Amino acid sequence: MENPQPERVTYASMAGRIHPQLLKALEQMQYTHMTPVQEKTLHLPSFTDDCLVQAKTGTGKTIAFLLPALHTLLNTKNLKLSQVSLLVLAPTRELAQQIADECDKLTSLCKPALECHIAVGGSKRAFHLNKFLKGSPSILVATPGRLIDYLSEPAAKDKFSDLRCLVLDEADRMLDQGFMPDLLRILKQIPSKSSAGWQGMCFSATIPPEINKVLHFVLYPGHHRISTIDENETPTVDAIPQSVIPVKSIDDVLPTLHSLLACERLDNPSLKAVIFSSTARQAGLLYNIFGFTGGAAPGKLPVFQMHSRMGQASRNRTVEEFKAATQGLLFASDVVGRGMDFPDIGLVVQIGLTTDKDQYVHRVGRTGRAGKTGRAVMIMTPEDMPFVRKNPQFPIKTVEFTHPKAATIPSAEIIQKALEKVPLQTKEQAYVAFLGFTKALKKIHGLDAPLVVKLANRFSESLGLEEPPALEPSTVGKMGLKGVPGLTIKRGASGRGAGGNGGGNRGSGRKQPLDDSTPSTSASGSRGPRPPAGEPRHKRPKRETRGQGSA
């Protein structure tokens, strides 16, 4: 017999303990009952106590730290509204934006008004800094890098002299991403805890030992420790059905993906899925294939994209649109990782490898949230399959893709026609990114450099390119592939034409970064560069070929 679920505590029962303006805002947000992490945090002896809280993502952590902090600010006499009283640090701009949005809703009825400002990379620095300096930033949500930038300005640094509360959200992820030096630098530049006496709250899904290097700067000895994770509970990722569909070669990946999505759409007209790619360029390519350009989306499902080559404004817009969508396909890179919460995701599909097993967990964790069901599927080539064999801790079942109606869907033909509509530049950029990513993970693939190039050239063929795109000599050098047979090298350094790291600069010769960490101002990437006058669309500049140009 199953144990009965404990009755959830209502926010209304906190009347007299939580500020009435916040309770009214919660009512407008249609939040009636607390999640376990909210209940435990809000029932501490004092809302100003330090605490270390371990809870999974998607369990309501944001409300759990915002409510007590905001309650304290509203009950503080002579609060200096022009000073930062509450500082929240988050590892990614997307998570920071989510926190800021939730804060704006909670403070919508507050008097005096509490302004929530955001400081993240990829946004207009001068605009936001000027707004911060001239406004009343009682609350600041920031990523570590941009906050350090702010603190380098004396006028901005002075805004932290009346700090009352510091929150570290997704603390373990900040450490995973190498933010430890940045966190320590920030803690040395803001008023020290010993002198200012501000409250510290740390929220994290895991508590790794290295987190203690930061905690003694943030939390008082004897702080409260809260956990909502049952040690006997099946880990979230293990509770989600996971499978891998092996394909014979890279040529079969796109048709298999289309067939899978089409069949899922037939079974569920309200399909809402996230499709992860290894690189931002590949995510953009898939968006072009399935979106308006190629039109391959089954059942005319809405199509979205989310990756680091998009500008921040476009990414913010995508987050809001996909959250509100009742159906659709989101083609994404790993900017959609832990901390990004989209409701009702019933399917996660992964194309190719992740950078590591932790990222695999974060991808799978986008589905099966908030008590909903979901499943995760990988589509893998023979070169990718070692990932499954080397990670037996994941309950990944190898399955053959079968569906009663799969044979009636001409997926290969649909993909071929869609690829013909995708701009040449988009395909060539995807090739360069695929080559670089595969080279970086060649130990996992078990491939030497010539085989890396051979696989990338097969990828090029699968996109309908007659020959591998030409690369800048500098790009080849950076990848450590100089002299490897099968690469096509550009002559000259003008960067004119498509491909390589000339990117979308339309023949300017200015190089773009090859990695997927630099945002682009283009949201869709659906328009390619114009060819030089009098030259056909698909002609390329002169080049020399090392070895055989195809695999």
N, C-alpha and C positions, 0 to 999 in steps of 0.2 A: 504493500500500500504506500502510495506516494505521500510525503509530508505536505500538509496544506501550506500554501504560500501565505506569509504574514501579510496582514492588512497594511496597505500603504498609508502613510501619514499625509494628511491634507495640509496645504499651505494656510488654509483658513484657520486651522488649529493653532497657528503661530501668531494670531492676533495678540498684540500687546508685547510681543517679543521682537517681531520684525516690523520695521517702520511702515506705517499704513500706506504711504505713497508707493513703496515697493510692492506691497501686497496687492494694491490696486493694479499696478502694472502687470503683475503675474496673472491676475484675472483677465486682463485684456489680451495677454499672450496665450490665454487658454491653458495655462499650467495650473492644474488643480492638485496633483499629488506629487510627492517627492520621490525621487529615485533613492536607492540605498545610500549612495555617496552623499547626496544632498541632506538626507535625514541625519546621517552620522555627523556631518560637519556642522549642521545647524543646531545640533544638540550638545555641542561642546559647552563646558561651563561658562565660557565667555567668548563673544564674537571676536575679541581682540587677542585670543590665545594663538601662539605659534602651533603649526601642525604640519606633519608629513603625511600625505594622503596617497595611498596606493589604490588605484582604480583603473579599470579598462577605459579605453577610448569609447566614446559614444554612450557614456553612462550618465551624462549630465554634470560633468565636472565644472564646466564654465559657470553655471548657476551656483554651484556649491561654493566657489570662492568669491564670486561677485556679490552675492547677497550679503554675507556678513561684512565684507569690506565696505560696500556702499551704505549699509545700515550704520556703520561706525562713522563714516564721513557725514551723513545726514544728522547725526547726533553730536557732532563735534562743535563746540562753541567757538566762534571767531575763526572759522575755517577760512584759510586764505585761498580763494578760488583761483587766483592767478598762478598758484604754485601746484606742482604735481604732488598730490596726496596719495594716490594709488598708482603704482607702477606694475604692469603685467608684462612679463617676458615670455615670448613664444618662439619656437624654432623656425617657423615658416611664415611668410607673409599671408598665405591663405588662412592659416589658423589664427593669426593675429587679426585678420579682417573679420573672421567669424566671431571672435571674442568681442571686438569693437561693435559689431552689429547687435550682438546680444546685449551689450552694455547700454547702447543707445535705446533699446526697447525698455530695459529696466528703469532707466533714468528719465523716460519720456514725461513723467508726471512730477518729477522732483522740483521742489522749490526750497532753497535757491537751485537754479539749474546747474547741473554737473556736466561739464563738457568732456567728452571722450575723444582724445586725439589718437592718431595712429602714426607710427614711424617705422616704415619698412623699406627695404631695398626695392628697386624697380619702379619706384614712384617718383613724382616730381619733387626733388629734395628742396629746392629753393622755395617752392610754393608752400609745402607742408611745414618747413622750418619757420618761415615768416608767419604763418598762421599760428604756429605753436608759440612764438615769441610775443605776438600781439594779442593772443587770445587768453582764455582762462582754462588751461589744460589741467583740470582737477584730476583727470584720469588719463594715463598714457599707456597704450598697448604698443609694444615695440619688439622688433627682432634685434638680437644682440649687435649685429654689425652696424645697423643704422643708429642705434642708441649711442654707440661709441662715437659715431660721427657727430651726433648732437652734442655729446658731452665735451667735444673738442672746442665748441663755441662757448666762451665765457658767459655770455648772456643766457644761453640755454642751460648751462650747468647750474646757474643760480636758481633756476626754476625748481630744482630738486631739494632746496634747503629746508622745506617743510614736509618731507616725505613721511607718510604715516603707515604705509603698507607696501610690501614687495611680494609679488606672486611669481613663482617659477612654474609655468605650465609645460607639460611634456618634458620634464627635466631630464629624463633618461635619453630622450631623443636629441636634446641639445648636446648632451655629452657624446652621443653616437656620431653626431655631425661635426665634432671637433670644436665645439664652442666653449670648452673649458677655459682656455686662456682669455677669451672675450668676457666670460662671466666674471672671472677673477678681476679683470681690469675694470669692469663696470663697478664691482663692489668696492674697489679702492677709490673710485671717483665720486660716488654718491656719498652722502653722510653715513658714517659708520653706524652699525647697529648699536654698538656700545655707547656712542655719544647721543644718537638721535632717538634710540629706543623704538624704532619702527617694528611693526608686526611682520613676521615672515610666514609665508605659506608655500609649500612645495607639493605639487601634484605630479604623479608619475605612474606609468603603467607597471614599471619594474623598479626595483631598488638595487642597482648594481653597486658594488663596493666603492667605486671611484666617485660616487655621488657625495660621499662623506667629505671630500675635499672642498666642496662648496657649502654643504649644509651647516658647518659650524660658523660660517659667516652670515647665514641667513636665519637660522633657528636658534633659540635659546636652549641650553641644556634642560632636559626635562620636558621638552615639547611633546605634544600629543601625537601619537602614531595611530593612524586609522587605515584599515584595509577592508575593502568590499570584495576581495577576491578569495573565494573558497579554495583552500589548498587541495580539497578532494574533487573540486569541480573539473570537468573535462575542459581543457583549454579551448577558447573560442575557435581557433583555427582547426582544431581536431573535430569539432562538432559540425563543421561545414563539409558537405560531400565534395571531394576533390578528385579530379580525374585528368588524365593526359591522353590526347589523341595523337598517336604517332603518324606522321606522314612520310612517304617514301623519299621525297626530296623537297627542297625549298620552293619548287614550282607549284607544289600542291597546297601551300599554306593559305594563300588568298582564296582559292576556290573552296577549301575546307571551311575557312572562316565564314564565307558567305553562306554556305550550305547550313552550317551550324546555326547562324543567326536567323536564317530564313525559316528553318524548322522550329526554332524556339518561338519565333513570331507567330507561326501557325498554331502552336500549342497555347500561346499566351499573347493575345493581341495587345496587351498593355506591357509588353516587355520593356524593362528598363535595365540596361546593362552597361558595364564599364569594360572597355577593351584596352588592355595595357600593351604598350610596345616598349622595346628596349631603349629607343632614342626618341627625342622630340621630333626629329625629322621624319621618322617612320610614323609617328602618331599623326603628323600633318599629312603625310601621304595617304594614310587610311581615311582621314577626314575627307580628302579630295576624292578618293575612290567612291566612298559610300555617300558623301554629301551631295550638294547641289551640282558640283562639277561633273562627277562621274555618275551620280544617280543610282548607285547600286544598293542603297539601303532597302531591305525587304519591307514590303507593305508600306512604303513611304514613311517609315519611322523618322521622327526628328533626329538630326545628327548634330553632335556637339564635339568640340575639341578642347583639350586642356594640356598645355605643355609650356616649357620654359622659353620657347621662341616667340610666344605671344607677349604683347604688352600687358602691363599690370591691369589697366582698365578693362581690357578684353577678357582677362582671366577672371576678374571680379564679376563681370557681366555673365560669363559662362557659369560660374558658381551659382549665382542667383537663378538663372534660367533653368539649369539642370535640376536644382533643388525643387523648383516649382513644377517641373515637368512630371506628368503622370506616366509617360513612356518615352523611350528614346535610347540612342546609342551615344556614349561618350568615349571618344578615342583619346587616350591619355598616355603621357609618360609618367614617371614616378613623382611628379609634383603633386599628383593625387595619391598621397600615401596616408600614413597614420595621421589622425587629427582631422582629416577631411570627412565630413559626415553628410552623405547624400541619402535621403530616405528612399526606402522601397527598392533597393538594388537587388534584383533577383538572380543576377548572373554576372560573374567576373570571368573574362576570358584573357588569357595571357599568351602573347605571341613572342616566342623566343625566350631568352634567359633574363633573369633579374641580375642585378649586380651582386647580390648575396642572398642567403637564406632568410635573413631578417626582412629584407624588402619583399620577398615572396609572402611572408606572413602578413605584412602590412597590406599588400595587394588583396590577398584573400579576405582580409578583415573588412573590406568595403562592402561585403554582402553579409547576410545573416545577422543584421544589427537590430537592436531594440526589440528582440524577441521574434523577428521576422525570419522566414526561411530563405535560403539561397544556396547556390553552389558555385564552385570554381572549376574552370576547365582550362587546360593548357593545350596548345597546338604546337608540336615540337618536331623538328627534323631529326634525323639520326645523329647529327652533330650536337644537338641540344640534349639528347636523352640522358647523358651521364649525370645531369643534375638530379634526375629522379633516382637513379641508382645510388648516388652518393648521399642522398637525404632520406633514408628509410624512416626517419622519425615522423615524416609527414604521411598521412593516410591517402596517398595518391594512387588511384587505381588506373592501370593501363587499359584503355577500352578502344574498341573499333567503332568509328562513328557510323551508326545505323539509325535510320528513321524511316518509317513507312512511306513518307512522301519525298524523301531526299532524291530519289531517282527522277522525280517529275520536275525538279528545279534545275535549270541549265546554268549552274553557278559558274562553271568555267567560262562559258560564253558571256555571261553578264559581266564578270570581272574583266575579261579581255576588252569588251566594248567600253567599259568604264575607264580602263587604263589608257585607251586611245584618246580620251578627253582630258586626261591629267597633263598639266604643263610639263614640258621636258625638264625644266629647272627643278621642279618638285621631285621628280624621279632621281635626278642626278644628285641632289642634296641628300636624299635618302640613301643613295648608294655610298656616298662619302661617309655618312654617319654610321652606316652598317659596317663598312670596312674598319673604321676606327674602333667601334665597340667590340667587334669580333676579335680584332688584334689585341685589345686590352684584356679580353677574357679568354685568350687562346689556351691558357692552362686548363680551364674548365672544358673547353671544346676538345682539347687534346690535339690541336692542329699546330703544325709549324707554319712559318710565314708564307711559303708558297701555297699551302692548302687554305690559309686564311684568304689569300687573294682569289684563289679558285672558287671558294664558296661565295665571296662577294660578287664575283663575276657571274656566277649562277643566279644570284639575287638580281643583278642587273638584267639578265635575260628574262627572268620571271616578270619583270616590269615592262617587257616589250621593247627594251632597248637593243638595237642591233649590235652594238659593241659597248664595252665598258666606258664610262665617262672619263674624259681626260682630267688628270690631276695636276695641280701646281707642284713643281719640284719641292717647294718648301713644305707642302702638306705631306708629301711622301716621306720627307726627312723626319718630320715631327712624329709620324706614325712608326718610325723605325723600319720602313719597308724599302729603303733605297736599294736598288739593284735586284729586287724580287721580280721574277718573271711573271708576265700577265698583266702588269700595270700599264696604263696609257699615260704618258707624260706630256704636258703642254710645252710648247716651245714659246719662249718669250715670257714676260711677266706682266702683261697688260691685264690679264684676268678677264679678257673679253670673251663673251660666249657663256654658256651655262656650265655648271659642274664645278668640281673642286671646291675651294673655300672662297671663290668669288661670290658665292651666295646670290643675294638679290640686289647687288649693287649696280646692276645695269651697266656693266662695262667700265666702272669707275676705276677699277684696279685696287680699290681698298679691300683689304682682307677682313673676312668675318671669322670669329672664333669657331672652331670645329666642335667644341664640346656643347652639351645641351644645357649648360647652366646660365647662358646669357640670354635674357629676354629679347625678343624682336618686337618691333612696333607693329608688325603685321599680324593680324589675327587669323587670317585664313590661309595665306600663302597660295591662294588659288590662281593668281595671275603671274605668269612667267615674264622674264625680261623680253623686250622687243629685240628681234634679230637685227643685225646691221642692215642698212639699206641695201636692197638688191640681193639679199642672201636668204635662201629658204629657211623656214623655221627650225628644222632639225639639223642644219649643218653645224659643224664644230670647227674650231680653229685648228690650224695645222698642229700635228703632234708626232711624236715618235713612240713606237711601241717596243716594250721590252718583252721578249719571249712571245708566246702565243697570246693573242688578245682576248681569247675566250676560253672558258673552261669546258 
